[in-house]
Amino acid sequence: MMAASIVHDFKGPLTVIRGCAELLANPEINAEKRKRYSDMILEDVNRFLSLSQDLLDYSRGTINLDPKPVQLGDWLGNLTDSIREGMGSANISVNTAFDFSGEVKMDEARVRRALMNVVVNAVDAMPNGGSLTLASEMAEDKWWLSVSDTGCGIPVDLRSRVFEPFVTQGKENGTGLGLATSRDIIEGHGGSLNFETRTSEESNETGPGTTFVIELPLSCAPIPAGI
């Protein structure tokens, strides 16, 4: 289970690295873009290195968080760039509605990991293309980050099991561990991870799709998270 979770988490960063490497192979790109793509590759390589610590966390049965102040605007901007570059040839538009971009306190690497797991699942739900929307907002001492897709929605009989390990929602790829891991990370921050979904049979004028919502305190006191 531990090894399968780590392999699953490689999928998102590897997609970004592959996309950037293909772009770097073009001899006609300018120096600015070449540096940008190189920086993105280095960023994801560093993320792989941080996963070695996650292996220890899994072996102990807990996730040890290291929350620090993060400028959310910069963090969201870099994250959105990585997601867009990682789309490759997928016919998926990436939209943003960031109403909150102030300072928060969180374990940046692990929250990013949790969010990317959600994004990977959203992309998998749109094999024929669609729209992915990231949004943020804040109220009092909490902030929210949502990921919405225009996929087919989660079937009714699977909704109660979405966060259970090994539930793949019928996908050929993936272990079904990504969302379970994401929930553990978010709950370890004292937050929550929930979703709303609708299939084509349930949809109204907005159509089918799913929205996952991450809720986090502005300044977290880490809670040991079980795996």
N, C-alpha and C positions, 0 to 999 in steps of 0.2 A: 504493500500500500504506500509506504514512504517513497520508494523509488518511482512508482507510477506517478505520484503527485509531482515530483520534481520534473520528470519527463514531460508531463502535461504543461507545466509552467514554462518550459523552454519554447513552446510553440509560438507564443506571441513575439518574444524578442528575436527568435530565429527568423521569423517572417520579416521583421524590420531589417535585420542584418542582410538577409538575402536580397531584399529589394534595394538597399543602399549599395550593396556590392555590384549588382547588375547596373545600377546607374553610374557607378564609378568606372565601369568598364567602357563607358562611352568617352572616347578621346576628345569629344567636342565640348564637354561641359566646362564651365569657367571655374576659376580658382575658388570663388566664393562658395559655389555649390559643392565643389569637391571637398572643401573643408567642412561644410555642414554635414555631408553624408559621412565623412570620416568620423566626425564627432559623435554622430548618432550610433555608429558601429561601436566606438569605444565605450559609449554610455551603456550599451546593452551587454558588451563583454564584461564590464564591471558588475553588471547586475547578475551575470552568471556566477561570478566569483562570490558574490554575497549569498548565493544559494547554498554554498558550502556550509555556511552557518545554519541555514535552514535544515540541512541534513541532521545537524546536531540537535536542533530544536525538536525535530520529529522523533529522533531516537529517545529523547527525554519525555516525549508526550506533551510538550508545551511549546508555545511560541513566545520567546522573550522579546518584548518590544523596547525600542529606544526612541521615545518621542522627543522631537526637537522642533523649535520654531521654523515654520516654512512659509515663504511668501507664496500664497496660493495662486496669484495671477501668473507668476513666472512658471510655477510647477504645472499648472493647467495648460499653459501655452506650449511648453516643451512636450508634454504628454500628447496634446492634440497633434503636434507636428509628427511625432513618432507613429501615431495611429494612422494618420493620412499617408505617410510614406509606406507603411506596412500593408496598405490595401492592395498594392500592386495592380494587377489587371482586374480586380474585383470591381464590379459596377455598383459601388456603394459610395454615396456622398456622405461626408462627415460635416455635421453642423454643430454650432455651439451657441449656448445662451447662458453665459457666465454673469449672473447678477451679483455674485459675491466673489471677490478676489483679494481679500485681506489676509492677515496673518493668522495661521492656525498652528496648533502643536500636535504633531503626529509622527509616527515612524514612516518617513517618506517612502522608503524602499518597499515596505510591506503593504502600505495602502496602495501604492502603485501596482504591486503584484495582485492585490485583491481586485482592483479596478480592471486591470488587463485581463484577468480571468473572465470577468463579466463581459468585457468587450469581445473577447474571442468567442464566447457563447452567442453573443448578439450577431456577430458576423456569420457564424455557422448557421444561424437561423434564416439567413438571406442568401441562399446559394445562387439565386437568379438576380441578385442585386437589390438595392433598396436604399434606405436612408438611416443613418446612425446619428443620434443627437445626444450631445453631452450638455448638461445644464447644472448650474450651481446656484444656491441661494442660502441666506442666513436669517435666523430669527433668534433673538435673545442670546443664549449661550450655546446654540447648536448651529451646525451648517449641514447642508445636504448636497449630494452629488448624484445625479441621475444619469442613467444610460438607457436610451429608448431606441428600439429598432422597429422596422416595418415588416418583420418576418411573419410567419404563419401563426404565432402564438403558441403557448404551452397547452397541450391537451389537458382536459379536466382531470383525467385519472392520474396524471403525473404531478399535479400541482402540489399536493401535500408531501411529495417526496423530492422536490427539486434540490434541497440542500443535503440530501442523504448521499453518502459516498457511493460511487459506482452507478448512479442513475444518469444515463447518457441521453435520455429523451429520444432514443432511437437513432442517434448519430452513429455513423460507421467509425469515425475517429474520436479519440478522447476517452478518458477513463471515467469521467463523471465525478472527478475529484475537485475540479476547479472552483465550483460554487461553494462546496463544503469548506474548502480552505479559505475562500474569501470571507465567508461568514465568521469563521474562527478569528481571522485577523481583525475584522471590524468589531466584533464583540469584545476582543481583547483590548480595544481602545475605549470600551464603554459605550459603543454605538450599536447600530443594528443594520441589517441588510434585509430588505423586503422587496416584493415585486407585485406588479399588476399586469395582467395579461388578458388578451381576448383573441379568440380564433375567428376565422371568417364567418362562422355561424353566429358568433356573439357580437360581431363588430357592428358599429354604427357608421355614420358618414366618415369617421376618421380611419376606418379600415382596421385590419388585424395588426397585432404587434405586442411587444412586451416592454415594460419599463422596470428596471431595477433601480432601487433608491438606497444609497448609502447615507446613513445619518450618523454624524460624529459630533462629539463635544468640541468646542473651540479649543479647549485646553484639556487634554486627557490625562488621567491618572491610570497607567496601564494595569489591566487585570490579566493575570495569567490565563492564556487561552489554550484550551485542550485541542488535541488533534484527533 
